[in-house]
Each structure stands twice: as structure tokens, then as C-alpha cells.
Amino acid sequence: MRIVFLSGDFKYHQALEAKENKLSLIDIGHFESERYFPECLALYLKNFSITSYNVKFEKSV
């Protein structure tokens, strides 16, 4: 089994450290991670016998 870390906010030195430790990273971009990824993940998780929640946060003014 391989573990993959997915984020929209990896820093350069974090990526280098992960590479040195043979860890897999997927950096999808900050905007994309907040705007599109939650809906895609919720749809994908429906294929498994687990519960997922689609929570949307609104910015306070």
C-alpha cells in the first residue's frame, strides 16, 4: 500500500523533504483544492461504504 499526501499548499522545502523520504505528494493548487476538490472527492467516496459530508464555508465579512 502506498500513502499519498494531497494538498493545495505544499511549500518548496516540504516537497524536497518528502522526496528525500520517498513520500508521494500531489500539489493540486490552493484555489483548486478549495473550489473543486471537495465535490470531486465526495462523488468518489460514494463508491465506498463510508460516509462523506460536503461542507461549504462562507467567508465572514
C-alpha positions as CSV (number, residue, x, y, z in Angstrom):
1,M,0.0,0.0,0.0
2,R,1.3,3.5,-0.9
3,I,0.4,6.6,1.0
4,V,-0.1,9.8,-0.9
5,F,-0.4,13.3,0.6
6,L,-2.6,15.6,-1.3
7,S,-2.7,19.4,-0.6
8,G,-3.1,22.7,-2.2
9,D,-0.4,24.3,-0.1
10,F,2.9,22.4,-0.1
11,K,6.0,24.5,0.3
12,Y,9.2,24.0,-1.6
13,H,11.2,22.6,1.3
14,Q,8.4,20.3,2.3
15,A,8.4,18.8,-1.2
16,L,12.2,18.3,-1.1
17,E,11.9,16.6,2.3
18,A,9.2,14.4,1.1
19,K,11.3,13.4,-2.0
20,E,14.2,12.6,0.3
21,N,12.0,10.3,2.4
22,K,10.4,8.7,-0.7
23,L,6.9,10.1,0.1
24,S,4.4,10.9,-2.6
25,L,2.9,14.3,-2.8
26,I,0.2,15.7,-5.1
27,D,0.0,19.5,-5.1
28,I,-3.3,20.5,-6.8
29,G,-3.0,24.2,-6.2
30,H,-4.6,26.2,-3.4
31,F,-7.6,27.6,-5.4
32,E,-8.5,24.2,-6.9
33,S,-8.2,22.5,-3.5
34,E,-10.9,24.7,-2.1
35,R,-13.1,25.2,-5.1
36,Y,-13.3,21.9,-7.0
37,F,-11.7,19.1,-5.0
38,P,-14.3,18.7,-2.2
39,E,-17.1,17.9,-4.7
40,C,-15.0,15.5,-6.7
41,L,-13.8,13.7,-3.5
42,A,-17.4,13.4,-2.2
43,L,-18.5,11.8,-5.5
44,Y,-15.6,9.4,-5.5
45,L,-16.2,8.4,-1.9
46,K,-19.7,7.4,-2.7
47,N,-18.1,4.2,-4.3
48,F,-17.1,3.0,-0.8
49,S,-19.1,2.1,2.2
50,I,-18.2,5.2,4.2
51,T,-19.9,8.4,5.0
52,S,-18.8,11.7,3.4
53,Y,-20.0,15.2,4.1
54,N,-19.9,18.1,1.7
55,V,-19.4,21.2,3.8
56,K,-19.2,24.7,2.4
57,F,-17.7,27.5,4.4
58,E,-18.7,31.1,3.7
59,K,-16.2,33.9,4.4
60,S,-17.3,36.2,7.2
61,V,-17.2,39.9,6.3
